């Protein structure tokens, strides 16, 4: 797969934007239309023969969307990209377009929770079986591979405990055995990790996170080789109809302009907060790919350019009430799911728990996930330290 062959500024600020065709407007116009007309019947016929490159109906193509697709593909070093109404839509489409009845898939253990749901409850309906690699090593994927294995699903890092997969090694084994590889690259974005250059076939994103970046868009992205993307477009993409709307496309174009600045600030904030709290007596463990004590640190440094603004900590506490006190003491970290926007967030693993029906394979309830947004660094550091001191001294 090709590397990024234009500068980042060229991709974000000019690629796909022919300003002379829309009266010199600096920002591309929003084509808020469901349908497109044609001057003649023959033009209409030709367009219907190739909806992949023509605008016929906004369920498939739209001029605003075309600009976004070009930019996203260029960022990933892909031939083309498709944009969906959610990250889950991108995941489901990627899987169902490449698996058939009787096929087997190997998925990384502890993926995004809705990937687990798809694997456990939806794929079995179509006689598609799934096994889970115990970790991100090549050996773990080899151990679960069968003659009928057709797909490897990777997520590196994952987004709660941040396990790292050997992307290049797993992709190389997959190619040797004619197995398709798909990876969720939402955590790193194309700026901090380029899985296609490491041999992966398809890369996907929850674009609701960093790519859109303002907590006002839900979207998904799938990028890869043209033959793969074109095949998916003409079948599952058009048939499922889980497409992003033109206004959300326009908002994503706006968000992409500042992606490098937002990502850098978020990452610096996270690293500063980690440095400030790592010696605190209530911090038992830090889950962050670029923390020297992290188990996957060496591999992360090898295949990632940087680590973003999301990390987790395991608190040295004895009762869930202390987790509640910690989270509720924070003033500038909103209690919410997702991440990648302008605002800082906290997501305690405790909120997943039903203590009457415990499961063995579950993130410890003492783990809390923190996302550092774009606020002033000292403000975030002080906020987390104050919350830690609240539970250390029993002020709750």
URBELTA-V276835 format. One record per pair of residues at least 6 apart in sequence whose C-alpha atoms are under 6 Angstrom apart, sorted by the first residue. I is the first residue (numbers start at 1). GAP is how many residues later the second one is. If there is no record, write none. Layout:
BEGIN
I & GAP
I & GAP
END
This chain:
BEGIN
1 & 195
1 & 196
2 & 75
3 & 74
4 & 70
4 & 73
11 & 60
12 & 245
16 & 51
32 & 214
34 & 23
34 & 24
35 & 22
36 & 20
38 & 6
47 & 7
55 & 6
55 & 7
65 & 184
69 & 12
73 & 7
73 & 8
75 & 115
76 & 114
78 & 146
79 & 145
79 & 146
79 & 147
80 & 143
80 & 146
81 & 141
81 & 142
82 & 139
82 & 140
83 & 137
83 & 138
84 & 6
84 & 135
84 & 136
84 & 158
84 & 159
84 & 160
85 & 134
85 & 157
85 & 158
85 & 159
86 & 132
86 & 133
86 & 134
87 & 119
87 & 132
87 & 133
90 & 130
101 & 25
101 & 26
101 & 27
102 & 25
102 & 26
103 & 25
103 & 45
104 & 24
104 & 25
104 & 26
104 & 44
104 & 45
104 & 46
105 & 25
105 & 44
105 & 46
105 & 47
106 & 24
106 & 25
106 & 26
106 & 46
107 & 25
107 & 45
107 & 46
108 & 24
108 & 25
108 & 46
109 & 23
109 & 24
109 & 25
133 & 7
133 & 8
134 & 6
136 & 28
136 & 29
136 & 30
137 & 29
138 & 31
138 & 32
150 & 29
151 & 28
151 & 29
151 & 30
152 & 29
153 & 29
153 & 30
154 & 29
155 & 28
155 & 29
156 & 8
156 & 9
157 & 6
157 & 7
161 & 126
164 & 132
168 & 30
171 & 28
171 & 29
181 & 19
181 & 20
182 & 20
182 & 21
183 & 20
184 & 20
184 & 21
185 & 20
186 & 19
186 & 20
192 & 112
192 & 113
192 & 114
193 & 111
202 & 21
202 & 22
203 & 19
203 & 20
204 & 17
204 & 18
205 & 15
205 & 16
206 & 14
207 & 12
207 & 13
208 & 9
208 & 10
208 & 11
209 & 130
209 & 131
210 & 130
211 & 45
212 & 40
212 & 43
213 & 42
213 & 127
213 & 128
214 & 127
214 & 128
215 & 126
266 & 43
266 & 106
266 & 107
266 & 108
267 & 41
267 & 42
269 & 103
269 & 108
270 & 39
270 & 102
273 & 108
282 & 33
282 & 34
283 & 32
283 & 33
284 & 30
284 & 31
284 & 32
285 & 28
285 & 29
286 & 27
287 & 24
287 & 25
287 & 26
288 & 23
289 & 8
289 & 11
290 & 7
290 & 17
309 & 62
309 & 63
310 & 60
310 & 61
311 & 58
311 & 59
312 & 56
312 & 57
312 & 58
313 & 54
313 & 55
314 & 52
314 & 53
315 & 51
326 & 61
329 & 58
330 & 53
330 & 57
333 & 11
333 & 12
333 & 13
334 & 11
334 & 12
335 & 10
335 & 11
342 & 31
342 & 32
343 & 30
344 & 27
344 & 28
344 & 29
345 & 25
345 & 26
346 & 23
346 & 24
347 & 21
347 & 22
348 & 20
348 & 21
349 & 16
349 & 18
349 & 19
350 & 15
END
